């Protein structure tokens, strides 16, 4: 927990924002694999950046895509010399990031994602916020937008932007300004990597959480600001969301084993919920009190799901209201079950647990 006093000691005065130096060379690293539907929009948003083009490089690190990702990137590279394509034969995100760091030359490194688009002042604001806050990592919230005007796509966006769906994940549910435990991706000074090391290639998932934990363990600070808000394109259907969730949450137990402080309580709540439900359901066969507790737990969950479904439906469409409570439950159940699958696979070779796409 970061106290107000610590935060104030890390802040640079507001007047120092005027010292923003657009001569700072910035490297943007975008790891990707099979992102033909998103990488073009992502790159176009950086091309529109107001940051001086002679003071920026964008490195797209492709994990040997099997679709047309590299074909989409190629014309951007031809038209804009500051965009380069690198190949990542290891096919995993942390390896892509480490390769990008090694190949980049910027004194500030921005870790971007192919599924996000970035406002024109994003790079400038990353540099400005690093200077003005004194933080070691700065990032911003996401605006989760359905990729299509379908019930399934809107259901995905509703679940991922609801506190009931994703807990207290600040970058997903709030426009908070201030010091936080983690931000998605982020911007860093190059010297940080020399101080705490690069991304952990043993973690095909959750490497960002692990990295942010190591920043805090080294006495560093992480700052979130709405000035770095980006737009996130989630999976196109609810089925794809569940598939993605199950692939990713298998890494939770392995991440905790690697770095016990990397994940918060919210990452393990769905597993605890599933375990409690199954335990009460099993005991309820022979114990009346367990059956009653099972019914109470489900009832409380249902009421919470309904209340948050009304709130989400007001934003994403009232036709979602009948399905949202079930969507929340399926999302939480798949999240929890897959966490336990990860426990069973703890001794499995990480390479056997599938690449990041």
N, C-alpha and C positions, 0 to 999 in steps of 0.2 A: 504494500500500500504506500502510495506517494503522499506525503504530507504537504500541506499548503506552504510550510516553510521551505521544504526541499524544492518545491516547484518554483517558488519565488527566487531562490538562490540560483536556479538554473536559467531563469529568464534573462534575456538581454532587454534593455529598455526599449520602449516602442520607437524612440527616436532612431535607434540603430537600424530599423527597417529601411530607413532612407539610404543606408549604406549598401543596399542590395547591389551586387556587382554582376551585371549581365555578361561580364567577360569570363565568368567561371565556366569551365568546360564540363559538360554534363554527359554522362553515358546512360542511355536507357536500355535495359536488358529485358527482352520479351521471350521467355521460354514457351515453346508451343509444340504441338504434335497433332496432326489431323484437324486443323482449324481453318479449313478453307472457307467456312461460312462466317468467320468472325475476324480473321487476321486483317483483312482488307479495311474494314471499318476502324479497327484499332489503329492501323498505320495512318489512315487518312486523318484521324483526329490529331496525331502527332505532326503530320505534315502541315496542318493548319495552325500549329503552335506559334505563338508570338515570340518565342525565344529565338535569339539569333541563330540562324542555321549553320553558321560557321563555328558555333560554340557548342554543338551538340552532335552526338552520334547515336544511332539507334541500331542495336544488335538484335536481330531476330535469330534465336537459337533453336533450330528445328530438330526435333527428335526423330529424324528419318520418317517423316510423314508418308502415309500410304495413300493419301488423297492428293488434292491439287494445291495444298498449302504453299509449296515452294513456287508453283506457277503463279499464284496470286502475289507473292512477295516480289518476284522477279521484276515486273514493270516499275514497282516502287523504287527498287534499287537502281534501275537504269535512269529513272527520272530524278532521283534525289540521291546524290553521292553520299550523304550522311547516313543512309540506310544500308546496312550490310546483313547478309545471310550467312550464318554459321551452322555447321552440321554437328549434331550431338549424337554420336553413335551409341551412347549408353541409354538413350531414350527416356531418361528420367529427369524430373524437374530440378532437383538439387545439382545434378551434374551439369545441366544447362546453365544454371545460375553461376556455378563456379567457373565454367568455361567462359561465360560472358564477362565475369569479373576479370579473369586472366587476360582476355583479349581487349578489354576496354582501357581507355586512357583518361577518362574524366576524373576530376577530383571529387565529384559527386556522382553517385550511382543510384539510379532509380530502377526499381524492380517493378515492371509492369506486367499485365496479363492480357492475353489475346481476347478474352471475353469482355473486356472493359473498353469503353471509349472515354476520352479525356478532354476536358475543356481546353480552350486555346491558351489559357494562362496557367495551365497545370505545372509545367516545368518551371516556369518563373516562380510560381508560388512554392514549389518544393524547395528551391534554393533560398527564397526569402524566409520561409518558415524554419529551415535549419539554422539560419543565421539569427533570426529574431527570438527563437525559443531556447536555443542552446541544446536542443534535444539531439539524441543520437539516431533517432528514426522518426520520421514524420509521415503521416498518411491521413487519409480521409474516409468518410463514410461512403457507402454504396447506395445508389438508387437502383433497386432491382426492378427491371422492366420486362414484362412478358415478351418473348421473341415473336409471338403471333397473337392475333386476336381470336384465340380459341379458348374454350373452357379449360382444357388441360394445361395450356401454357399460362393462363392467368391463375390457375390453382397453384402452380409452382411458385409464381411470384408472390402470391398471397401467403403461402406457408413460410417462405424464406424471408419475408419482411415482417413477420409477426413475432412479438415477444413470446407468445405461446409456442410458436414453432421453433424458434432458435434461441430462446432464453435471453440472457443479458448481453448478447453479442453487440457491443456498442456500435460498431461500424455498419451493422445491418439494420438497426432499429432506431438510431438516434442521430442527431446532428451535433453531438457533444463537441465542445471546444475545451481542450485541456489535456493533461497528462493521463495516460491510460496504460493498461497492461500489454496491449497488443494492437496493432493495426494491420489491415491486409496489405501485403507487399511493402511499400514504403520507399523512402529515399534516405540515403546514408552518405556520410563522408567516407572516402576511400580508406582513410586511416583506421576506421572501425574494424575492417577485416583483418588488418594486421594485429589489432588488439585482441579480438575475440575469436578469430578464425572465420572460415567460410561456412557455407551451408553443409549440413550433415548428409552425406550421400547414402547413409544407411537408412534414412527416413525418406521413402518415396513419397510419403504424404506427411503433412504437419511440420515440414521443415521450417516454415515461417514462424510457427509457434515456438519451436525449439530455439530458433535464432533470436527471437524477441526475449525469451527467457534468459538467454545467455547475455544479452545486452543489460538486462536488469541486474543479473547476478554480478556483472562487472561494474556496477554502480552507475549504469547509464539510464537514460530516460527516453520514453516514447510519447509522442504527442499526436493527438488527433485534432483536425480542424476541418470545418465545413468548406474552407477555401480549397481543399483538395478532394472535393466530392467527385466521384466518377459514376458512370452508368454501367451497370452489370447486366449482361445477357445470360440468364440461367438456362438450364436444360429446357428443350422445347416441349417436353411432355412430362406428365407426372410419372409415367413409367421410367423414363430416362433419369428423372430425379432420384427415384428409389434405387435404380441400378448404380448411379454415381455415389449415392449415400452409402450403399453397402460395400462398394469398393474402397471408399475412403475411410470409413469408420473401423474397418478391420485393422487399421494402423494405430488406433488409439492406445491399445494396451502395449504394443511394441514401443510406441512413443514414450509412454510413461516409464517403461522399463529402461529406455535409453536416457530419458531425462525426466525424473519424477515431477518436476515443476513446470513442464512444458504445457500441460493442459489444465484447464480449470474444472471446477466441479460440474459446470453445465455440460461438459463433454461426456460425463459419465452418468448423468441423471437418467437418460433414456434406458441405459442398461439396468440401472437400479429399478426403474419402473417396470420393465419387462420381467425382471427376476421376482419382484414382489407380486406382480400379477400371477405369474405361473405358480409361485409358492402358495399363495392364498387359494388359487383355483384347485390345486392338488390337495391341499389340506382340507378344503371345503367339502370334499367328498365324504369325509368322516367327522369333521368338526363344524358344528353349527356356527361358532364364533368366527372361524376362518371364512366361511361362506358369506357371513354378514359383512366382514371386513372387506372381502373382495367386491361385494356389491356397493359398499360405501365408496371405495376407491374408484370404481368405474363411474359411479354417479358424480362424484366430485370432478373427475376428469371430464366427463361429458358436459357438465355445466360450464366449466372453464373453456372447453373447446367451443361451445355454442356462443358464449359471450365474445370471445375473441374472433369467432367466425363472423359475427354481425359487424364488428369493427372492420375486419378485412374486406368483407363483401361490399361495404360502403365505398371502399376505394377501388376494388378490382371488378365489381359487378355483382348484383344481387342474385344472379343465377348460380353463383358459387355457394350460396348459403346452405343448400341441402347437402352438398358434398364436402364442404370444408371440414366439418368435425371428423369425418371419416378420413379425409386427407391428412389431417394432423395426426390421427392415430396411426395410420399406415406409415407415415414418415418416422414417427417416434419408435414404432415397433421395429421397422427395418434398421433404424439406427442402433437400437439396443441389441437386437439379435446379432447384428454384424459385429458389434463390439465384442460379444462373447465368442463369435467365430474367430476373431483376432486373437483372443486368449488361447483358444485351442490350437491356433497356428503359430503361437509364439516361437516355437522351435523351428519353424519353416524358414528356409533360405529366403531372404527378402526378395531376391530376384525372381522367385517363383510366385510372388504375390502380384504379378502383372505390372506393366508399365503405367505411367500416370494418365494415359488416355486410352 
